[in-house]
Amino acid sequence: MLVFLYVLAAMGVAYWARLDGRRPGTWFLLAILLTPLGGSIALMIRTRLGH
């Protein structure tokens, strides 16, 4: 169950990346490797910096 929620949260990061016009596959893998919270924080910083 915990693994399911972990992957679901990583998919949420990928969806957010797609909405921002970024590559969702890359952000999904990043969220899996860093944890979904770390991936979402990285995406938020990346979006705010405009890169």
PDB file of N, CA, C and O in Angstrom:
ATOM      1  N   MET A   1       0.823  -1.196   0.000  1.00  0.00           N
ATOM      2  CA  MET A   1       0.000   0.000   0.000  1.00  0.00           C
ATOM      3  C   MET A   1       0.866   1.257   0.000  1.00  0.00           C
ATOM      4  O   MET A   1       0.560   2.226  -0.695  1.00  0.00           O
ATOM      5  N   LEU A   2       1.938   1.239   0.776  1.00  0.00           N
ATOM      6  CA  LEU A   2       2.829   2.396   0.852  1.00  0.00           C
ATOM      7  C   LEU A   2       3.510   2.658  -0.498  1.00  0.00           C
ATOM      8  O   LEU A   2       3.678   3.807  -0.906  1.00  0.00           O
ATOM      9  N   VAL A   3       3.895   1.583  -1.176  1.00  0.00           N
ATOM     10  CA  VAL A   3       4.527   1.735  -2.495  1.00  0.00           C
ATOM     11  C   VAL A   3       3.536   2.337  -3.482  1.00  0.00           C
ATOM     12  O   VAL A   3       3.910   3.180  -4.297  1.00  0.00           O
ATOM     13  N   PHE A   4       2.284   1.915  -3.420  1.00  0.00           N
ATOM     14  CA  PHE A   4       1.249   2.460  -4.298  1.00  0.00           C
ATOM     15  C   PHE A   4       1.091   3.963  -4.088  1.00  0.00           C
ATOM     16  O   PHE A   4       1.030   4.723  -5.054  1.00  0.00           O
ATOM     17  N   LEU A   5       1.026   4.390  -2.835  1.00  0.00           N
ATOM     18  CA  LEU A   5       0.879   5.820  -2.538  1.00  0.00           C
ATOM     19  C   LEU A   5       2.114   6.610  -2.964  1.00  0.00           C
ATOM     20  O   LEU A   5       2.002   7.746  -3.425  1.00  0.00           O
ATOM     21  N   TYR A   6       3.282   6.009  -2.810  1.00  0.00           N
ATOM     22  CA  TYR A   6       4.539   6.648  -3.218  1.00  0.00           C
ATOM     23  C   TYR A   6       4.543   6.890  -4.735  1.00  0.00           C
ATOM     24  O   TYR A   6       4.875   7.984  -5.192  1.00  0.00           O
ATOM     25  N   VAL A   7       4.173   5.862  -5.507  1.00  0.00           N
ATOM     26  CA  VAL A   7       4.136   5.994  -6.966  1.00  0.00           C
ATOM     27  C   VAL A   7       3.024   6.955  -7.385  1.00  0.00           C
ATOM     28  O   VAL A   7       3.189   7.713  -8.341  1.00  0.00           O
ATOM     29  N   LEU A   8       1.916   6.929  -6.692  1.00  0.00           N
ATOM     30  CA  LEU A   8       0.820   7.850  -7.003  1.00  0.00           C
ATOM     31  C   LEU A   8       1.251   9.302  -6.782  1.00  0.00           C
ATOM     32  O   LEU A   8       0.916  10.174  -7.584  1.00  0.00           O
ATOM     33  N   ALA A   9       1.978   9.561  -5.719  1.00  0.00           N
ATOM     34  CA  ALA A   9       2.479  10.912  -5.459  1.00  0.00           C
ATOM     35  C   ALA A   9       3.494  11.323  -6.527  1.00  0.00           C
ATOM     36  O   ALA A   9       3.514  12.479  -6.950  1.00  0.00           O
ATOM     37  N   ALA A  10       4.333  10.389  -6.964  1.00  0.00           N
ATOM     38  CA  ALA A  10       5.292  10.684  -8.032  1.00  0.00           C
ATOM     39  C   ALA A  10       4.562  10.981  -9.344  1.00  0.00           C
ATOM     40  O   ALA A  10       5.001  11.825 -10.125  1.00  0.00           O
ATOM     41  N   MET A  11       3.460  10.292  -9.580  1.00  0.00           N
ATOM     42  CA  MET A  11       2.658  10.574 -10.774  1.00  0.00           C
ATOM     43  C   MET A  11       2.037  11.964 -10.680  1.00  0.00           C
ATOM     44  O   MET A  11       1.866  12.638 -11.695  1.00  0.00           O
ATOM     45  N   GLY A  12       1.704  12.388  -9.482  1.00  0.00           N
ATOM     46  CA  GLY A  12       1.187  13.744  -9.293  1.00  0.00           C
ATOM     47  C   GLY A  12       2.228  14.794  -9.648  1.00  0.00           C
ATOM     48  O   GLY A  12       1.898  15.826 -10.232  1.00  0.00           O
ATOM     49  N   VAL A  13       3.480  14.535  -9.298  1.00  0.00           N
ATOM     50  CA  VAL A  13       4.566  15.454  -9.674  1.00  0.00           C
ATOM     51  C   VAL A  13       4.705  15.490 -11.193  1.00  0.00           C
ATOM     52  O   VAL A  13       4.895  16.558 -11.774  1.00  0.00           O
ATOM     53  N   ALA A  14       4.612  14.333 -11.833  1.00  0.00           N
ATOM     54  CA  ALA A  14       4.707  14.274 -13.294  1.00  0.00           C
ATOM     55  C   ALA A  14       3.552  15.031 -13.944  1.00  0.00           C
ATOM     56  O   ALA A  14       3.745  15.710 -14.953  1.00  0.00           O
ATOM     57  N   TYR A  15       2.367  14.919 -13.380  1.00  0.00           N
ATOM     58  CA  TYR A  15       1.214  15.639 -13.919  1.00  0.00           C
ATOM     59  C   TYR A  15       1.402  17.146 -13.783  1.00  0.00           C
ATOM     60  O   TYR A  15       1.089  17.901 -14.703  1.00  0.00           O
ATOM     61  N   TRP A  16       1.904  17.572 -12.657  1.00  0.00           N
ATOM     62  CA  TRP A  16       2.188  18.993 -12.438  1.00  0.00           C
ATOM     63  C   TRP A  16       3.229  19.479 -13.451  1.00  0.00           C
ATOM     64  O   TRP A  16       3.115  20.584 -13.982  1.00  0.00           O
ATOM     65  N   ALA A  17       4.233  18.657 -13.712  1.00  0.00           N
ATOM     66  CA  ALA A  17       5.255  19.019 -14.694  1.00  0.00           C
ATOM     67  C   ALA A  17       4.636  19.154 -16.086  1.00  0.00           C
ATOM     68  O   ALA A  17       4.994  20.059 -16.839  1.00  0.00           O
ATOM     69  N   ARG A  18       3.713  18.261 -16.427  1.00  0.00           N
ATOM     70  CA  ARG A  18       3.053  18.340 -17.732  1.00  0.00           C
ATOM     71  C   ARG A  18       2.238  19.616 -17.844  1.00  0.00           C
ATOM     72  O   ARG A  18       2.217  20.247 -18.901  1.00  0.00           O
ATOM     73  N   LEU A  19       1.569  20.002 -16.769  1.00  0.00           N
ATOM     74  CA  LEU A  19       0.783  21.244 -16.787  1.00  0.00           C
ATOM     75  C   LEU A  19       1.684  22.465 -16.949  1.00  0.00           C
ATOM     76  O   LEU A  19       1.266  23.471 -17.523  1.00  0.00           O
ATOM     77  N   ASP A  20       2.909  22.385 -16.450  1.00  0.00           N
ATOM     78  CA  ASP A  20       3.859  23.484 -16.577  1.00  0.00           C
ATOM     79  C   ASP A  20       4.611  23.463 -17.898  1.00  0.00           C
ATOM     80  O   ASP A  20       5.420  24.354 -18.156  1.00  0.00           O
ATOM     81  N   GLY A  21       4.361  22.462 -18.742  1.00  0.00           N
ATOM     82  CA  GLY A  21       5.026  22.380 -20.035  1.00  0.00           C
ATOM     83  C   GLY A  21       6.415  21.746 -19.964  1.00  0.00           C
ATOM     84  O   GLY A  21       7.254  21.979 -20.834  1.00  0.00           O
ATOM     85  N   ARG A  22       6.649  20.960 -18.947  1.00  0.00           N
ATOM     86  CA  ARG A  22       7.938  20.281 -18.792  1.00  0.00           C
ATOM     87  C   ARG A  22       7.786  18.809 -19.142  1.00  0.00           C
ATOM     88  O   ARG A  22       6.676  18.334 -19.382  1.00  0.00           O
ATOM     89  N   ARG A  23       8.895  18.092 -19.170  1.00  0.00           N
ATOM     90  CA  ARG A  23       8.880  16.676 -19.527  1.00  0.00           C
ATOM     91  C   ARG A  23       8.428  15.841 -18.321  1.00  0.00           C
ATOM     92  O   ARG A  23       9.167  15.718 -17.344  1.00  0.00           O
ATOM     93  N   PRO A  24       7.226  15.272 -18.383  1.00  0.00           N
ATOM     94  CA  PRO A  24       6.708  14.557 -17.215  1.00  0.00           C
ATOM     95  C   PRO A  24       7.488  13.287 -16.878  1.00  0.00           C
ATOM     96  O   PRO A  24       7.603  12.936 -15.704  1.00  0.00           O
ATOM     97  N   GLY A  25       8.023  12.593 -17.876  1.00  0.00           N
ATOM     98  CA  GLY A  25       8.786  11.378 -17.600  1.00  0.00           C
ATOM     99  C   GLY A  25      10.028  11.640 -16.780  1.00  0.00           C
ATOM    100  O   GLY A  25      10.362  10.879 -15.873  1.00  0.00           O
ATOM    101  N   THR A  26      10.705  12.718 -17.105  1.00  0.00           N
ATOM    102  CA  THR A  26      11.897  13.100 -16.359  1.00  0.00           C
ATOM    103  C   THR A  26      11.554  13.439 -14.914  1.00  0.00           C
ATOM    104  O   THR A  26      12.254  13.028 -13.988  1.00  0.00           O
ATOM    105  N   TRP A  27      10.483  14.184 -14.728  1.00  0.00           N
ATOM    106  CA  TRP A  27      10.099  14.586 -13.378  1.00  0.00           C
ATOM    107  C   TRP A  27       9.526  13.417 -12.591  1.00  0.00           C
ATOM    108  O   TRP A  27       9.654  13.382 -11.367  1.00  0.00           O
ATOM    109  N   PHE A  28       8.898  12.460 -13.265  1.00  0.00           N
ATOM    110  CA  PHE A  28       8.433  11.260 -12.590  1.00  0.00           C
ATOM    111  C   PHE A  28       9.618  10.472 -12.038  1.00  0.00           C
ATOM    112  O   PHE A  28       9.603  10.053 -10.881  1.00  0.00           O
ATOM    113  N   LEU A  29      10.636  10.273 -12.860  1.00  0.00           N
ATOM    114  CA  LEU A  29      11.825   9.548 -12.405  1.00  0.00           C
ATOM    115  C   LEU A  29      12.538  10.301 -11.287  1.00  0.00           C
ATOM    116  O   LEU A  29      13.030   9.693 -10.337  1.00  0.00           O
ATOM    117  N   LEU A  30      12.592  11.606 -11.402  1.00  0.00           N
ATOM    118  CA  LEU A  30      13.209  12.405 -10.352  1.00  0.00           C
ATOM    119  C   LEU A  30      12.436  12.274  -9.037  1.00  0.00           C
ATOM    120  O   LEU A  30      13.028  12.182  -7.962  1.00  0.00           O
ATOM    121  N   ALA A  31      11.110  12.266  -9.140  1.00  0.00           N
ATOM    122  CA  ALA A  31      10.290  12.122  -7.932  1.00  0.00           C
ATOM    123  C   ALA A  31      10.445  10.731  -7.324  1.00  0.00           C
ATOM    124  O   ALA A  31      10.377  10.582  -6.104  1.00  0.00           O
ATOM    125  N   ILE A  32      10.651   9.719  -8.153  1.00  0.00           N
ATOM    126  CA  ILE A  32      10.876   8.365  -7.635  1.00  0.00           C
ATOM    127  C   ILE A  32      12.225   8.313  -6.916  1.00  0.00           C
ATOM    128  O   ILE A  32      12.336   7.714  -5.846  1.00  0.00           O
ATOM    129  N   LEU A  33      13.241   8.934  -7.495  1.00  0.00           N
ATOM    130  CA  LEU A  33      14.584   8.879  -6.916  1.00  0.00           C
ATOM    131  C   LEU A  33      14.739   9.765  -5.683  1.00  0.00           C
ATOM    132  O   LEU A  33      15.367   9.360  -4.705  1.00  0.00           O
ATOM    133  N   LEU A  34      14.177  10.960  -5.720  1.00  0.00           N
ATOM    134  CA  LEU A  34      14.355  11.919  -4.626  1.00  0.00           C
ATOM    135  C   LEU A  34      13.293  11.831  -3.541  1.00  0.00           C
ATOM    136  O   LEU A  34      13.495  12.383  -2.460  1.00  0.00           O
ATOM    137  N   THR A  35      12.241  11.203  -3.767  1.00  0.00           N
ATOM    138  CA  THR A  35      10.970  11.164  -3.023  1.00  0.00           C
ATOM    139  C   THR A  35      10.035  12.178  -3.683  1.00  0.00           C
ATOM    140  O   THR A  35      10.491  13.197  -4.202  1.00  0.00           O
ATOM    141  N   PRO A  36       8.755  11.907  -3.664  1.00  0.00           N
ATOM    142  CA  PRO A  36       7.809  12.833  -4.291  1.00  0.00           C
ATOM    143  C   PRO A  36       7.862  14.250  -3.703  1.00  0.00           C
ATOM    144  O   PRO A  36       7.680  15.229  -4.427  1.00  0.00           O
ATOM    145  N   LEU A  37       8.107  14.357  -2.414  1.00  0.00           N
ATOM    146  CA  LEU A  37       8.205  15.689  -1.814  1.00  0.00           C
ATOM    147  C   LEU A  37       9.423  16.433  -2.353  1.00  0.00           C
ATOM    148  O   LEU A  37       9.332  17.612  -2.694  1.00  0.00           O
ATOM    149  N   GLY A  38      10.549  15.753  -2.428  1.00  0.00           N
ATOM    150  CA  GLY A  38      11.759  16.377  -2.974  1.00  0.00           C
ATOM    151  C   GLY A  38      11.593  16.747  -4.431  1.00  0.00           C
ATOM    152  O   GLY A  38      12.051  17.806  -4.861  1.00  0.00           O
ATOM    153  N   GLY A  39      10.938  15.878  -5.200  1.00  0.00           N
ATOM    154  CA  GLY A  39      10.694  16.176  -6.610  1.00  0.00           C
ATOM    155  C   GLY A  39       9.771  17.356  -6.805  1.00  0.00           C
ATOM    156  O   GLY A  39       9.981  18.169  -7.706  1.00  0.00           O
ATOM    157  N   SER A  40       8.749  17.460  -5.968  1.00  0.00           N
ATOM    158  CA  SER A  40       7.824  18.586  -6.106  1.00  0.00           C
ATOM    159  C   SER A  40       8.479  19.897  -5.694  1.00  0.00           C
ATOM    160  O   SER A  40       8.207  20.939  -6.290  1.00  0.00           O
ATOM    161  N   ILE A  41       9.334  19.856  -4.689  1.00  0.00           N
ATOM    162  CA  ILE A  41      10.058  21.067  -4.294  1.00  0.00           C
ATOM    163  C   ILE A  41      11.026  21.484  -5.394  1.00  0.00           C
ATOM    164  O   ILE A  41      11.156  22.671  -5.691  1.00  0.00           O
ATOM    165  N   ALA A  42      11.707  20.511  -6.000  1.00  0.00           N
ATOM    166  CA  ALA A  42      12.617  20.824  -7.108  1.00  0.00           C
ATOM    167  C   ALA A  42      11.866  21.416  -8.289  1.00  0.00           C
ATOM    168  O   ALA A  42      12.339  22.360  -8.920  1.00  0.00           O
ATOM    169  N   LEU A  43      10.690  20.860  -8.589  1.00  0.00           N
ATOM    170  CA  LEU A  43       9.876  21.385  -9.686  1.00  0.00           C
ATOM    171  C   LEU A  43       9.380  22.790  -9.378  1.00  0.00           C
ATOM    172  O   LEU A  43       9.354  23.648 -10.260  1.00  0.00           O
ATOM    173  N   MET A  44       8.989  23.028  -8.134  1.00  0.00           N
ATOM    174  CA  MET A  44       8.524  24.361  -7.743  1.00  0.00           C
ATOM    175  C   MET A  44       9.653  25.381  -7.887  1.00  0.00           C
ATOM    176  O   MET A  44       9.436  26.478  -8.402  1.00  0.00           O
ATOM    177  N   ILE A  45      10.840  25.030  -7.440  1.00  0.00           N
ATOM    178  CA  ILE A  45      11.990  25.946  -7.573  1.00  0.00           C
ATOM    179  C   ILE A  45      12.304  26.181  -9.039  1.00  0.00           C
ATOM    180  O   ILE A  45      12.547  27.315  -9.451  1.00  0.00           O
ATOM    181  N   ARG A  46      12.300  25.124  -9.821  1.00  0.00           N
ATOM    182  CA  ARG A  46      12.592  25.234 -11.255  1.00  0.00           C
ATOM    183  C   ARG A  46      11.564  26.126 -11.960  1.00  0.00           C
ATOM    184  O   ARG A  46      11.913  26.926 -12.828  1.00  0.00           O
ATOM    185  N   THR A  47      10.297  25.978 -11.575  1.00  0.00           N
ATOM    186  CA  THR A  47       9.243  26.793 -12.186  1.00  0.00           C
ATOM    187  C   THR A  47       9.370  28.259 -11.781  1.00  0.00           C
ATOM    188  O   THR A  47       9.206  29.152 -12.612  1.00  0.00           O
ATOM    189  N   ARG A  48       9.657  28.503 -10.519  1.00  0.00           N
ATOM    190  CA  ARG A  48       9.777  29.894 -10.045  1.00  0.00           C
ATOM    191  C   ARG A  48      10.976  30.598 -10.634  1.00  0.00           C
ATOM    192  O   ARG A  48      10.940  31.811 -10.836  1.00  0.00           O
ATOM    193  N   LEU A  49      12.051  29.856 -10.918  1.00  0.00           N
ATOM    194  CA  LEU A  49      13.227  30.464 -11.520  1.00  0.00           C
ATOM    195  C   LEU A  49      13.054  30.698 -13.019  1.00  0.00           C
ATOM    196  O   LEU A  49      13.806  31.459 -13.628  1.00  0.00           O
ATOM    197  N   GLY A  50      12.053  30.036 -13.608  1.00  0.00           N
ATOM    198  CA  GLY A  50      11.758  30.249 -15.021  1.00  0.00           C
ATOM    199  C   GLY A  50      12.646  29.474 -15.971  1.00  0.00           C
ATOM    200  O   GLY A  50      12.786  29.872 -17.127  1.00  0.00           O
ATOM    201  N   HIS A  51      13.242  28.400 -15.535  1.00  0.00           N
ATOM    202  CA  HIS A  51      14.082  27.599 -16.425  1.00  0.00           C
ATOM    203  C   HIS A  51      13.300  26.491 -17.035  1.00  0.00           C
ATOM    204  O   HIS A  51      13.843  25.709 -17.815  1.00  0.00           O
TER     205      HIS A  51
END
